[in-house]
Amino acid sequence: MPEKILNVSIDLGGSKTKVIGGTSFKKRLVLTMEPSLAEVPLSILNNVMGLENANLEDKVWIEVEDKIYAVGYLAKVLTVSNPQLTALKSITAIPKILGVIWVLKEKLKLSNEVKVNLSCLLPPGEIKDREKLKVELKQVFSEGINTPTGKLMPKLNYFNCLAEGSGIYMLHRAKKGKKLVNASVVGVVMLGYRNASVMVFRRGIINEYQTNELGFAYLMKSMVKQLSGQTIERLTPPIVRYRETGSEVPLHSLLLSDNKSVELEEIKKASQVSQEGYEYELSNWLNEVLPSDLEEVILAGGTSDDPIIKAKLLDYFSDKKVYLHAQVELPSDVQALGLGNRFGDVWCLWDFLNFQLNQRKKRKIA
């Protein structure tokens, strides 16, 4: 019986690490992990109560190069800061990737020396670091990684790291046809939780790309500055629901003072002011980075589904052909997570990974 190989596609998002992994396209698992990462001393891990009873993805720690990292929910529990909002994704990628591989390896009951076919997404502004990431992963794999279930010594069989938005672009090209897409100047505008990214394709080739910090967290940071006693983590879920529904009810959980009616108005005002500032910054940035001859725009990323932001973007691009998430159709196992189009890019990446692996098999047979 041939040795099973683990195929993994990872979107190292600012709000969730989104993962699809399995031994084939259909034999897959779909999961998310908190984006948190923390270097911790062993003594702290030893004092965590009930760790042995937690779900696999909630008790991830790995030791690499004499450093112990808590990954995902465990890191969130053990720390109060939110460093992933400032650190480059390419820098925090390795511990997160290792944590994901361990979780999938355990769930799928694979060998500690499993071969791994890995694809991942990074912001366009960090994609230049992908070769460095590959080299460092190979080095870490060869040295081995300590995990809760022993030493993991995976082998990197295949590696491909693409810019965020690439999966959605490849779907768009497949749907419209290579000739039609290559005849147009196409922009992919990816709005995530932490970053906003733009890629411009001319004749099918990436002509330019830019990344900045105009993700949804930009709005939250602006609101935190205007309000007392609030944090990004506390604000985000109620504000998201408020913006989606228009109802003030989600905001009630944020009220801290005795004069709740006044505080409620302060929160609504801060939301409005932050939105106006965000629109101004985003419009100026898009004016700067997008070419005047742009013909088609693909809007992607979870933040582009925010109803207020989506309306402003559709108005901004009213003279262009606009495609929302390249009309991606997500399978039922992905839809079951309830993240909607936020999983679109990594789903397309998973599809592309399996296509590439099948092409390699055919070439070997030929």
Sine and cosine of phi, psi and omega as CSV:
sin_phi,cos_phi,sin_psi,cos_psi,sin_omega,cos_omega
0.00,0.00,0.80,-0.60,-0.05,-1.00
-0.91,0.41,0.51,-0.86,0.01,-1.00
-0.91,0.41,0.70,-0.71,0.01,-1.00
-0.97,0.24,0.66,-0.75,0.02,-1.00
-0.93,-0.37,0.67,-0.75,0.00,-1.00
-1.00,-0.03,0.87,-0.49,0.10,-0.99
-0.99,-0.15,0.74,-0.67,-0.08,-1.00
-0.67,-0.74,0.73,-0.68,0.17,-0.98
-0.84,-0.54,0.77,-0.64,-0.10,-0.99
-0.77,-0.64,0.74,-0.67,0.17,-0.99
-0.94,-0.34,0.94,-0.33,-0.07,-1.00
-0.99,0.13,0.89,0.45,-0.10,-1.00
-0.95,0.32,0.32,-0.95,-0.02,-1.00
-0.98,0.20,-0.39,0.92,0.02,-1.00
-0.98,-0.21,-0.52,0.86,0.04,-1.00
-0.51,-0.86,0.59,-0.81,0.24,-0.97
-1.00,0.05,0.89,-0.46,-0.10,-1.00
-0.97,-0.25,0.75,-0.66,-0.20,-0.98
-0.72,-0.70,0.70,-0.72,0.23,-0.97
-0.79,-0.61,0.81,-0.58,-0.03,-1.00
-0.50,-0.86,0.50,-0.87,0.02,-1.00
0.04,-1.00,-0.09,-1.00,-0.01,-1.00
-1.00,-0.09,-0.12,0.99,0.11,-0.99
-0.33,-0.94,0.08,-1.00,-0.03,-1.00
-0.85,0.53,-0.69,0.72,-0.06,-1.00
-1.00,0.06,-0.55,0.84,0.01,-1.00
-1.00,0.05,0.98,0.19,-0.16,-0.99
-0.73,-0.68,0.33,-0.95,0.15,-0.99
-0.87,-0.50,0.58,-0.82,0.04,-1.00
-0.84,-0.54,0.80,-0.60,-0.04,-1.00
-0.46,-0.89,0.25,-0.97,0.09,-1.00
-0.79,-0.61,0.41,-0.91,0.11,-0.99
-0.69,-0.72,0.47,-0.88,0.13,-0.99
-0.86,0.51,0.53,-0.85,-0.04,-1.00
-0.98,0.19,-0.04,1.00,-0.11,-0.99
-0.91,0.41,0.54,-0.84,0.04,-1.00
-0.56,-0.83,0.70,-0.71,-0.01,-1.00
-0.53,-0.85,0.73,-0.68,0.16,-0.99
-0.99,0.14,0.81,-0.58,-0.11,-0.99
-0.73,-0.68,0.48,-0.88,0.11,-0.99
-0.97,0.24,0.44,-0.90,-0.01,-1.00
-0.85,0.52,-0.56,0.83,-0.03,-1.00
-0.87,0.50,-0.58,0.81,0.02,-1.00
-0.93,0.37,-0.69,0.72,0.03,-1.00
-0.86,0.51,-0.66,0.75,-0.04,-1.00
-0.92,0.40,-0.34,0.94,-0.04,-1.00
-0.99,-0.15,0.04,1.00,0.02,-1.00
-0.97,0.24,0.86,-0.50,-0.05,-1.00
-0.97,0.23,0.71,-0.70,0.13,-0.99
0.97,0.26,0.25,0.97,-0.06,-1.00
-0.87,0.50,-0.58,0.81,-0.06,-1.00
-0.92,0.38,-0.34,0.94,-0.04,-1.00
-0.99,-0.12,-0.09,1.00,-0.06,-1.00
-0.96,0.27,0.36,-0.93,0.12,-0.99
-0.89,0.46,0.47,-0.88,-0.05,-1.00
-0.78,0.62,-0.76,0.65,-0.08,-1.00
-0.95,0.33,-0.15,0.99,0.00,-1.00
-0.98,-0.20,0.01,1.00,-0.02,-1.00
-0.74,-0.67,0.61,0.79,-0.10,-1.00
-0.99,0.11,0.83,-0.56,0.23,-0.97
-0.63,-0.78,0.52,-0.85,0.03,-1.00
-0.66,-0.75,0.51,-0.86,0.08,-1.00
-0.90,-0.43,0.86,-0.52,-0.02,-1.00
-0.64,-0.77,0.73,-0.68,0.00,-1.00
0.79,0.62,0.71,0.71,0.06,-1.00
0.91,0.42,0.31,0.95,0.08,-1.00
-0.86,-0.52,0.68,-0.73,0.02,-1.00
-0.97,-0.23,0.78,-0.62,0.01,-1.00
-0.87,-0.49,0.75,-0.66,0.24,-0.97
-1.00,0.02,0.69,-0.73,-0.10,-0.99
-0.84,-0.55,0.66,-0.75,0.09,-1.00
0.96,0.27,-0.70,-0.71,-0.09,-1.00
-0.86,0.51,-0.63,0.77,0.00,-1.00
-0.87,0.49,-0.65,0.76,0.05,-1.00
-0.91,0.42,-0.61,0.79,0.02,-1.00
-0.90,0.44,-0.64,0.77,0.00,-1.00
-0.92,0.39,-0.60,0.80,-0.13,-0.99
-1.00,0.03,-0.14,0.99,-0.04,-1.00
-0.76,-0.65,0.34,-0.94,0.04,-1.00
-0.94,-0.34,-0.26,0.97,-0.02,-1.00
-1.00,0.04,0.12,-0.99,-0.02,-1.00
-0.77,-0.63,0.91,0.42,-0.17,-0.99
-0.91,0.41,-0.37,0.93,-0.06,-1.00
-0.92,0.39,-0.23,0.97,0.03,-1.00
-0.98,0.20,-0.24,0.97,-0.02,-1.00
-0.88,-0.48,-0.51,0.86,-0.04,-1.00
-0.96,0.30,0.56,-0.83,0.09,-1.00
-0.89,0.46,0.66,-0.75,0.00,-1.00
-0.89,0.45,-0.55,0.84,-0.01,-1.00
-0.91,0.41,-0.46,0.89,0.00,-1.00
-0.98,0.20,-0.64,0.77,-0.02,-1.00
-1.00,0.05,-0.03,1.00,-0.13,-0.99
-0.90,0.44,-0.70,0.71,-0.16,-0.99
-0.88,0.48,-0.80,0.61,0.03,-1.00
-0.86,0.51,-0.60,0.80,0.01,-1.00
-0.92,0.39,-0.69,0.73,0.03,-1.00
-0.88,0.48,-0.69,0.73,0.01,-1.00
-0.89,0.46,-0.66,0.75,0.04,-1.00
-0.89,0.47,-0.67,0.74,0.02,-1.00
-0.89,0.45,-0.71,0.70,0.00,-1.00
-0.86,0.51,-0.67,0.75,0.02,-1.00
-0.89,0.46,-0.72,0.70,0.00,-1.00
-0.86,0.51,-0.75,0.67,-0.02,-1.00
-0.91,0.41,-0.65,0.76,0.01,-1.00
-0.86,0.51,-0.67,0.74,0.01,-1.00
-0.93,0.36,-0.72,0.69,-0.04,-1.00
-0.90,0.44,-0.58,0.81,-0.04,-1.00
-1.00,-0.07,0.00,1.00,0.03,-1.00
0.83,0.56,0.80,0.61,0.00,-1.00
-0.98,-0.19,0.20,-0.98,-0.04,-1.00
-0.93,0.38,0.46,-0.89,0.11,-0.99
-0.91,0.40,-0.27,0.96,0.02,-1.00
-0.94,-0.34,0.54,0.84,-0.08,-1.00
-0.88,0.47,0.61,-0.79,0.15,-0.99
-0.99,0.16,0.63,-0.78,-0.10,-0.99
-0.82,-0.57,0.78,-0.62,0.21,-0.98
-0.98,-0.22,0.92,-0.38,-0.18,-0.98
-0.88,-0.48,0.75,-0.66,0.18,-0.98
-0.76,-0.65,0.60,-0.80,-0.03,-1.00
-0.55,-0.84,0.25,-0.97,-0.01,-1.00
-0.89,-0.45,0.70,-0.71,0.09,-1.00
-0.77,-0.64,0.40,-0.92,0.10,-0.99
-0.84,0.54,0.58,-0.81,0.01,-1.00
-0.79,0.62,-0.58,0.81,-0.01,-1.00
-0.94,0.35,-0.22,0.98,0.00,-1.00
-0.93,-0.36,-0.01,1.00,-0.11,-0.99
-0.91,0.41,-0.35,0.94,0.05,-1.00
-0.89,0.45,-0.31,0.95,-0.03,-1.00
-1.00,0.03,0.08,1.00,-0.13,-0.99
-0.92,0.39,-0.58,0.81,0.01,-1.00
-0.92,0.38,-0.63,0.77,0.07,-1.00
-0.89,0.46,-0.66,0.76,0.03,-1.00
-0.88,0.47,-0.67,0.74,0.02,-1.00
-0.88,0.47,-0.73,0.69,-0.01,-1.00
-0.88,0.48,-0.71,0.71,-0.03,-1.00
-0.92,0.38,-0.60,0.80,0.05,-1.00
-0.89,0.45,-0.70,0.71,0.02,-1.00
-0.86,0.51,-0.66,0.75,0.00,-1.00
-0.90,0.45,-0.73,0.68,-0.01,-1.00
-0.91,0.42,-0.66,0.75,0.02,-1.00
-0.86,0.50,-0.68,0.74,-0.06,-1.00
-0.93,0.37,-0.51,0.86,0.00,-1.00
-0.99,0.14,-0.43,0.90,0.00,-1.00
1.00,-0.06,0.43,-0.90,-0.07,-1.00
-0.77,-0.63,0.81,-0.58,0.09,-1.00
-0.98,0.20,0.71,-0.70,-0.03,-1.00
-0.71,-0.71,0.11,-0.99,0.03,-1.00
-0.87,0.50,-0.32,0.95,-0.04,-1.00
-0.89,-0.45,0.42,0.91,0.05,-1.00
0.93,-0.37,-0.14,-0.99,-0.09,-1.00
-0.99,0.11,0.82,-0.57,0.03,-1.00
-0.99,-0.15,0.81,-0.59,0.01,-1.00
-0.76,-0.65,0.93,0.36,-0.04,-1.00
-0.95,0.32,0.26,-0.96,0.04,-1.00
-0.85,-0.53,0.79,-0.62,-0.03,-1.00
-0.99,0.14,0.96,-0.26,-0.06,-1.00
-1.00,0.04,-0.52,0.86,-0.05,-1.00
-0.42,-0.91,0.63,-0.78,0.01,-1.00
-0.61,-0.80,0.74,-0.68,0.09,-1.00
-0.50,-0.87,0.86,-0.51,0.01,-1.00
-0.88,-0.47,0.85,-0.53,-0.05,-1.00
-0.89,-0.45,0.29,-0.96,0.03,-1.00
-0.96,0.28,0.59,-0.81,0.09,-1.00
-0.81,0.59,0.72,-0.70,-0.06,-1.00
0.99,-0.16,-0.27,0.96,-0.04,-1.00
-0.91,0.41,-0.63,0.77,0.01,-1.00
-0.88,0.48,-0.72,0.69,0.01,-1.00
-0.90,0.44,-0.64,0.77,0.02,-1.00
-0.89,0.45,-0.67,0.74,-0.01,-1.00
-0.90,0.44,-0.59,0.81,0.08,-1.00
-0.91,0.42,-0.70,0.72,0.02,-1.00
-0.85,0.52,-0.70,0.72,0.01,-1.00
-0.90,0.43,-0.65,0.76,0.01,-1.00
-0.91,0.40,-0.60,0.80,-0.03,-1.00
-0.96,0.28,-0.69,0.72,-0.07,-1.00
-1.00,0.09,-0.41,0.91,-0.07,-1.00
0.98,-0.20,0.67,-0.74,-0.08,-1.00
-0.85,0.52,-0.67,0.74,-0.07,-1.00
-0.90,0.44,-0.72,0.70,-0.02,-1.00
-0.90,0.43,-0.71,0.71,-0.03,-1.00
-0.92,0.39,-0.66,0.75,-0.02,-1.00
-0.93,0.38,-0.31,0.95,0.03,-1.00
-1.00,0.10,-0.10,0.99,-0.04,-1.00
-0.91,-0.42,0.36,-0.93,0.17,-0.99
-1.00,-0.07,0.92,-0.40,-0.14,-0.99
-0.91,-0.41,0.74,-0.67,0.08,-1.00
-0.93,-0.38,0.73,-0.69,0.13,-0.99
-0.97,-0.26,0.89,-0.45,0.03,-1.00
-0.96,-0.30,0.95,-0.32,-0.07,-1.00
-0.96,-0.29,0.90,-0.43,0.01,-1.00
-0.93,-0.38,0.94,-0.34,0.01,-1.00
-0.96,-0.28,-0.26,-0.97,0.00,-1.00
-0.96,0.29,-0.67,0.75,-0.06,-1.00
-0.98,-0.18,-0.69,0.72,-0.15,-0.99
-0.92,-0.40,0.36,-0.93,0.30,-0.95
-0.86,-0.50,0.72,-0.70,-0.03,-1.00
-0.75,-0.67,0.52,-0.85,0.07,-1.00
-0.75,-0.66,0.73,-0.68,0.18,-0.98
-0.81,-0.58,0.68,-0.73,0.04,-1.00
-0.90,-0.45,0.81,-0.58,0.00,-1.00
-0.95,-0.30,0.81,-0.59,0.14,-0.99
-0.88,-0.47,0.83,-0.56,-0.04,-1.00
0.81,0.59,0.57,0.82,0.06,-1.00
0.99,0.11,-0.03,1.00,-0.04,-1.00
-0.94,-0.33,0.66,-0.75,0.05,-1.00
-0.91,0.42,0.90,-0.43,-0.04,-1.00
-1.00,-0.01,-0.57,0.82,0.02,-1.00
-0.36,-0.93,0.43,-0.90,0.04,-1.00
-0.49,-0.87,0.53,-0.85,-0.02,-1.00
-0.58,-0.81,0.52,-0.86,0.08,-1.00
-0.69,-0.72,0.65,-0.76,0.16,-0.99
-0.61,-0.79,-0.16,-0.99,-0.11,-0.99
-0.98,-0.22,0.55,0.84,0.00,-1.00
-1.00,-0.03,0.72,0.70,0.14,-0.99
-1.00,0.08,-0.12,-0.99,-0.05,-1.00
-0.89,0.46,-0.48,0.88,0.00,-1.00
-0.89,0.46,-0.43,0.90,0.05,-1.00
-0.86,0.51,-0.69,0.72,0.05,-1.00
-0.88,0.47,-0.69,0.72,-0.05,-1.00
-0.91,0.40,-0.65,0.76,0.04,-1.00
-0.88,0.48,-0.66,0.75,0.02,-1.00
-0.89,0.46,-0.66,0.75,0.01,-1.00
-0.92,0.39,-0.65,0.76,0.01,-1.00
-0.85,0.53,-0.63,0.78,0.00,-1.00
-0.91,0.42,-0.45,0.89,-0.06,-1.00
-1.00,-0.06,-0.21,0.98,-0.12,-0.99
-0.87,-0.49,0.40,-0.91,0.03,-1.00
-0.99,-0.15,0.68,-0.74,0.13,-0.99
0.97,0.23,0.17,0.98,-0.03,-1.00
-0.95,-0.30,0.44,-0.90,0.09,-1.00
-0.79,-0.61,0.28,-0.96,0.03,-1.00
-0.86,0.52,-0.70,0.71,-0.05,-1.00
-0.90,0.44,-0.61,0.79,-0.03,-1.00
-0.96,0.27,-0.63,0.78,-0.07,-1.00
-0.95,0.30,-0.65,0.76,-0.27,-0.96
-0.83,0.56,-0.82,0.57,-0.06,-1.00
-0.86,0.52,-0.74,0.67,0.01,-1.00
-0.91,0.42,-0.62,0.79,0.00,-1.00
-0.91,0.41,-0.64,0.77,0.05,-1.00
-0.85,0.52,-0.72,0.69,-0.01,-1.00
-0.92,0.39,-0.62,0.79,0.04,-1.00
-0.87,0.48,-0.69,0.72,-0.02,-1.00
-0.94,0.33,-0.53,0.85,0.00,-1.00
-0.97,0.25,-0.61,0.79,-0.14,-0.99
-0.97,-0.24,-0.42,0.91,-0.10,-1.00
0.98,0.19,-0.04,1.00,-0.01,-1.00
-1.00,0.07,0.63,-0.77,0.04,-1.00
-0.98,0.20,-0.23,0.97,-0.10,-1.00
-0.81,0.58,-0.71,0.70,0.00,-1.00
-0.86,0.51,-0.44,0.90,-0.04,-1.00
-0.96,0.28,-0.31,0.95,-0.05,-1.00
-0.88,0.47,-0.50,0.87,0.00,-1.00
-0.94,0.34,-0.22,0.97,-0.02,-1.00
-1.00,-0.02,-0.22,0.98,-0.14,-0.99
-0.96,0.30,0.80,-0.60,-0.08,-1.00
-0.90,-0.44,-0.45,0.89,-0.12,-0.99
-1.00,0.02,0.16,-0.99,0.05,-1.00
-0.95,0.30,-0.56,0.83,0.00,-1.00
-1.00,0.00,0.99,0.15,-0.16,-0.99
-0.93,0.36,-0.56,0.83,-0.02,-1.00
-0.91,0.41,-0.64,0.77,0.03,-1.00
-0.92,0.39,-0.69,0.72,-0.01,-1.00
-0.90,0.43,-0.60,0.80,0.03,-1.00
-0.87,0.49,-0.69,0.72,0.02,-1.00
-0.91,0.42,-0.58,0.81,0.04,-1.00
-0.90,0.44,-0.66,0.75,0.01,-1.00
-0.92,0.40,-0.69,0.72,0.01,-1.00
-0.89,0.45,-0.65,0.76,0.03,-1.00
-0.90,0.43,-0.68,0.73,0.02,-1.00
-0.89,0.46,-0.61,0.79,0.04,-1.00
-0.89,0.45,-0.69,0.73,-0.01,-1.00
-0.92,0.40,-0.73,0.69,-0.01,-1.00
-0.89,0.46,-0.67,0.74,0.00,-1.00
-0.91,0.42,-0.64,0.77,0.03,-1.00
-0.89,0.45,-0.69,0.73,0.00,-1.00
-0.89,0.45,-0.67,0.75,0.04,-1.00
-0.91,0.42,-0.63,0.78,0.01,-1.00
-0.90,0.43,-0.72,0.70,0.01,-1.00
-0.86,0.51,-0.67,0.74,0.00,-1.00
-0.88,0.47,-0.75,0.67,-0.03,-1.00
-0.92,0.40,-0.69,0.73,-0.03,-1.00
-0.91,0.41,-0.69,0.72,0.01,-1.00
-0.88,0.47,-0.70,0.71,0.02,-1.00
-0.88,0.48,-0.66,0.75,-0.02,-1.00
-0.92,0.38,-0.69,0.72,0.02,-1.00
-0.90,0.44,-0.63,0.78,0.07,-1.00
-0.86,0.51,-0.58,0.81,-0.07,-1.00
-0.98,0.22,-0.64,0.77,-0.18,-0.98
-0.99,-0.15,-0.35,0.94,-0.04,-1.00
-1.00,-0.03,0.67,-0.74,-0.02,-1.00
-0.96,0.28,0.42,-0.91,-0.04,-1.00
-0.94,0.35,-0.38,0.92,-0.03,-1.00
-1.00,-0.09,0.31,0.95,0.04,-1.00
-0.87,0.49,0.72,-0.69,-0.05,-1.00
-0.92,-0.38,-0.63,0.77,-0.04,-1.00
-0.80,-0.60,0.56,-0.83,0.02,-1.00
-0.76,-0.65,0.76,-0.65,0.13,-0.99
-0.96,-0.30,0.89,-0.45,0.06,-1.00
-1.00,-0.05,0.76,-0.65,-0.05,-1.00
-0.56,-0.83,0.16,-0.99,-0.02,-1.00
1.00,-0.03,0.50,-0.87,-0.08,-1.00
-0.87,0.49,-0.57,0.82,-0.04,-1.00
-0.93,0.38,-0.46,0.89,0.03,-1.00
-0.94,0.33,-0.21,0.98,0.07,-1.00
-1.00,0.01,-0.18,0.98,0.10,-0.99
-0.84,0.54,0.82,-0.57,-0.14,-0.99
-0.85,0.53,-0.59,0.81,-0.02,-1.00
-0.95,0.31,-0.71,0.70,-0.01,-1.00
-0.93,0.38,-0.65,0.76,0.00,-1.00
-0.88,0.48,-0.68,0.74,0.01,-1.00
-0.88,0.48,-0.66,0.75,0.01,-1.00
-0.92,0.39,-0.63,0.78,0.01,-1.00
-0.92,0.39,-0.67,0.74,0.02,-1.00
-0.89,0.45,-0.59,0.81,0.07,-1.00
-0.93,0.36,-0.67,0.74,0.00,-1.00
-0.88,0.48,-0.63,0.78,-0.04,-1.00
-0.98,-0.20,0.49,0.87,-0.10,-1.00
-0.89,0.46,-0.37,0.93,0.00,-1.00
-0.99,-0.12,0.18,0.98,0.00,-1.00
-0.88,-0.47,0.29,-0.96,0.19,-0.98
-0.98,0.17,0.86,-0.52,-0.08,-1.00
-0.91,-0.41,0.74,-0.67,0.04,-1.00
-0.86,-0.52,0.85,-0.53,0.00,-1.00
-1.00,0.06,0.92,-0.39,0.05,-1.00
0.83,0.55,0.42,0.91,-0.02,-1.00
0.81,0.58,0.43,0.90,0.00,-1.00
0.80,0.60,0.69,0.72,-0.02,-1.00
-0.90,0.44,0.66,-0.75,0.05,-1.00
-0.94,-0.33,0.92,-0.40,-0.07,-1.00
-1.00,-0.04,0.65,-0.76,0.03,-1.00
-0.94,0.33,0.21,-0.98,-0.12,-0.99
-0.89,0.46,-0.58,0.81,-0.03,-1.00
-0.93,0.37,-0.51,0.86,0.07,-1.00
-0.97,0.24,-0.68,0.73,0.01,-1.00
-0.87,0.49,-0.52,0.85,-0.06,-1.00
-0.88,0.47,-0.37,0.93,0.01,-1.00
-0.97,0.24,-0.27,0.96,0.07,-1.00
0.97,0.25,0.30,0.95,-0.01,-1.00
-0.99,-0.14,-0.07,1.00,0.07,-1.00
0.83,0.56,-0.71,-0.70,-0.11,-0.99
-0.93,0.36,-0.18,0.98,0.05,-1.00
-0.89,0.45,-0.34,0.94,0.04,-1.00
-1.00,-0.06,-0.03,1.00,-0.11,-0.99
-0.87,0.48,-0.71,0.70,-0.09,-1.00
-0.91,0.41,-0.71,0.71,-0.04,-1.00
-0.96,0.27,-0.48,0.87,0.10,-0.99
-0.90,0.44,-0.70,0.72,0.05,-1.00
-0.90,0.43,-0.59,0.81,0.05,-1.00
-0.90,0.43,-0.67,0.74,0.04,-1.00
-0.87,0.49,-0.70,0.72,0.04,-1.00
-0.87,0.50,-0.70,0.71,-0.01,-1.00
-0.92,0.39,-0.65,0.76,0.03,-1.00
-0.84,0.53,-0.75,0.67,-0.02,-1.00
-0.92,0.39,-0.57,0.82,0.09,-1.00
-0.88,0.47,-0.72,0.69,0.01,-1.00
-0.88,0.48,-0.67,0.74,-0.01,-1.00
-0.91,0.41,-0.62,0.79,0.05,-1.00
-0.92,0.40,-0.61,0.79,0.04,-1.00
-0.90,0.44,-0.64,0.77,0.03,-1.00
-0.89,0.45,-0.64,0.76,0.03,-1.00
-0.89,0.46,-0.69,0.73,-0.01,-1.00
-0.89,0.46,-0.65,0.76,0.01,-1.00
-0.91,0.42,-0.61,0.79,0.01,-1.00
-0.92,0.40,-0.64,0.77,0.01,-1.00
-0.92,0.40,-0.65,0.76,0.01,-1.00
-0.92,0.40,0.00,0.00,0.00,0.00
